Structure formats: C-alpha cells, structure tokens
C-alpha cells in the first residue's frame, strides 16, 4: 500500500512539473486546509525537490468546520486539543490523553475506533460529522447513531 501511494504521488508530481515547465500556473484544490492530513503536503515536497516554487494558501481546517456544524467549542480555558488520524497506529492510546480529541478521516477504521471509545467510556462523549460541508453531510449527536459503515471523511469529536 505504501509503495502504491509513493508511486502515485510521484506520478502526480511529475504531471505538475510538466505543467510548470510549460510556464503554466497550477492550483491544487483540496477539502479543508492544505496543511492538515492533505495529499498536497506530499506533492509540495516532491515539486519543491524538483526545483519549483510552491505556495500554500490556507483554507478552513476541517475540524473547525465540524465544530461549527456541531455548534460546540472544541476547547475552552486550559483544555488541550489533540488532532489524530483515526486509522494510524497510536490513535487508540491517544484516546487516554486529557482534553478534546478530534479523529480525522475515521470512516475506514470506525469499527475499531468505536470499540476503543466504548472501552474507555467515551461513546456518549463522542459526536461526529460525515462529509462536512459537502453534499450528503450528516451530523451525529452520539457515536451510537453513527455506528456501522461511515464515509471516509467522517470526523469524530470526543470531549472529556
């Protein structure tokens, strides 16, 4: 899987470089912000290594859009905020950290994450938004309402 990702990123970077070599300007649109779990960051590194200038233009971080959709603050006072990629190693242990946990792109690993949340008694402290800001958006006030198959772009918000 990792080799396939690396190959596809290299191919995409070469296509971008070909456009830049012709003097074209290239824009890479992404959902949310380019600096947060975005394919852009990998391509940016590759294109820079090829000697081209790149510029990052910020967007609305998806977890901020999710908080707005839920109508709830992510943090207040001294509460820490933890941004976690739901399908990667170490995420389950991070659920024990104090503060608010935001689990990005949770759809692929929803079953495992839901089990880990329930084991910690955090199921009733978890809300979710699926495809925030996109057609098909769904808001879930609790984890139980979401359980089952979820879209890849599902963000979970876990509060203490």
C-alpha positions as CSV (number, residue, x, y, z in Angstrom):
1,X,0.0,0.0,0.0
2,X,2.8,2.4,0.9
3,X,4.6,1.7,-2.3
4,X,1.5,2.4,-4.3
5,X,0.9,5.7,-2.6
6,X,4.5,6.7,-3.1
7,X,4.3,5.8,-6.8
8,X,1.0,7.7,-7.4
9,X,2.4,10.8,-5.6
10,X,5.5,10.7,-7.7
11,X,3.4,10.4,-10.9
12,X,1.2,13.3,-9.8
13,X,4.2,15.5,-9.0
14,X,5.7,14.7,-12.4
15,X,2.5,15.8,-14.1
16,X,2.5,19.0,-12.1
17,X,6.2,19.6,-13.0
18,X,5.3,19.2,-16.7
19,X,2.7,21.9,-16.4
20,X,5.1,24.2,-14.6
21,X,7.8,23.5,-17.2
22,X,5.5,24.9,-19.8
23,X,5.1,28.1,-17.8
24,X,1.6,27.3,-16.6
25,X,0.4,28.1,-13.1
26,X,-1.0,25.2,-11.2
27,X,-3.6,25.2,-8.4
28,X,-4.1,22.1,-6.2
29,X,-7.6,22.3,-4.6
30,X,-8.3,20.3,-1.5
31,X,-11.0,20.0,1.0
32,X,-10.2,21.8,4.2
33,X,-6.7,23.1,4.8
34,X,-3.7,22.1,2.8
35,X,-1.6,21.7,6.0
36,X,-3.8,19.1,7.7
37,X,-3.6,15.5,6.5
38,X,-3.7,16.6,2.9
39,X,-2.3,14.9,-0.2
40,X,-1.0,18.4,-1.1
41,X,1.8,18.2,1.5
42,X,3.4,15.2,-0.2
43,X,3.2,16.8,-3.6
44,X,4.5,20.1,-2.3
45,X,7.7,18.3,-1.1
46,X,8.2,16.4,-4.3
47,X,7.7,19.5,-6.5
48,X,10.0,21.6,-4.4
49,X,12.7,18.9,-4.7
50,X,12.3,19.3,-8.5
51,X,13.3,23.0,-8.0
52,X,9.9,24.7,-8.4
53,X,8.5,27.3,-6.1
54,X,5.2,26.4,-4.3
55,X,2.9,28.5,-2.1
56,X,0.5,27.2,0.4
57,X,-2.8,29.0,0.7
58,X,-4.8,28.3,3.9
59,X,-8.3,27.0,4.0
60,X,-10.8,26.3,6.7
61,X,-9.4,23.4,8.8
62,X,-12.0,20.6,8.6
63,X,-12.1,20.1,12.4
64,X,-13.0,23.7,12.8
65,X,-15.8,23.4,10.3
66,X,-17.0,20.3,12.1
67,X,-17.1,22.1,15.5
68,X,-19.1,24.9,13.8
69,X,-21.5,22.4,12.4
70,X,-21.9,20.8,15.9
71,X,-22.3,24.3,17.4
72,X,-19.8,23.5,20.1
73,X,-16.4,24.8,21.0
74,X,-13.5,22.3,20.7
75,X,-11.7,23.7,23.7
76,X,-12.1,26.3,26.5
77,X,-9.7,27.6,29.1
78,X,-6.7,25.2,29.5
79,X,-8.2,22.2,27.8
80,X,-5.8,20.7,25.3
81,X,-6.8,19.8,21.7
82,X,-5.5,16.6,20.1
83,X,-5.8,16.1,16.3
84,X,-5.5,12.5,15.4
85,X,-5.5,10.5,12.2
86,X,-8.0,7.8,13.1
87,X,-6.6,4.9,11.0
88,X,-3.0,5.1,12.1
89,X,-1.1,3.3,14.9
90,X,-1.1,5.1,18.2
91,X,-4.6,6.6,17.9
92,X,-6.1,4.2,20.5
93,X,-3.5,5.2,23.1
94,X,-4.1,8.8,22.4
95,X,-7.7,8.4,23.5
96,X,-6.4,8.3,27.0
97,X,-5.0,11.8,26.8
98,X,-6.8,14.6,28.6
99,X,-8.8,17.1,26.6
100,X,-10.7,17.1,23.4
101,X,-9.7,14.5,20.7
102,X,-10.6,15.1,17.1
103,X,-10.3,11.9,15.0
104,X,-9.9,12.8,11.3
105,X,-10.9,10.5,8.4
106,X,-12.5,8.0,10.7
107,X,-14.6,6.1,8.2
108,X,-12.1,3.3,7.3
109,X,-11.5,2.5,11.0
110,X,-14.8,3.4,12.5
111,X,-15.5,-0.1,14.0
112,X,-12.1,-0.3,15.7
113,X,-12.2,3.4,16.9
114,X,-15.8,2.9,18.2
115,X,-14.8,-0.1,20.2
116,X,-11.8,1.7,21.7
117,X,-14.1,4.7,22.6
118,X,-16.6,2.4,24.3
119,X,-13.9,0.6,26.3
120,X,-12.9,3.9,27.7
121,X,-16.5,5.0,28.4
122,X,-16.2,7.8,25.8
123,X,-19.0,6.6,23.4
124,X,-21.6,9.1,24.9
125,X,-19.0,11.9,24.7
126,X,-18.4,11.5,21.0
127,X,-20.1,13.4,18.2
128,X,-19.5,13.2,14.5
129,X,-19.9,14.9,11.2
130,X,-19.7,12.9,8.0
131,X,-18.7,14.8,4.8
132,X,-18.8,18.2,6.5
133,X,-19.8,21.0,4.1
134,X,-20.3,18.5,1.2
135,X,-23.5,17.1,-0.4
136,X,-24.5,14.1,1.8
137,X,-23.3,15.8,5.0
138,X,-24.7,14.0,8.1
139,X,-24.4,15.2,11.8
140,X,-24.5,12.7,14.6
141,X,-25.0,13.8,18.2
142,X,-23.7,10.5,19.6
143,X,-21.5,7.6,18.5
144,X,-24.3,5.1,18.6
145,X,-26.2,7.0,15.9
146,X,-23.1,6.7,13.6
147,X,-22.1,3.1,14.2
148,X,-22.0,1.0,11.1
149,X,-20.4,1.9,7.9
150,X,-19.2,5.6,7.7
151,X,-17.8,7.7,4.9
152,X,-14.1,8.1,4.7
153,X,-14.5,11.8,5.5
154,X,-16.0,11.3,8.9
155,X,-14.7,13.4,11.8
156,X,-15.2,12.3,15.4
157,X,-15.1,14.8,18.3
158,X,-14.5,13.3,21.7
159,X,-14.9,15.6,24.7
160,X,-13.9,14.9,28.3
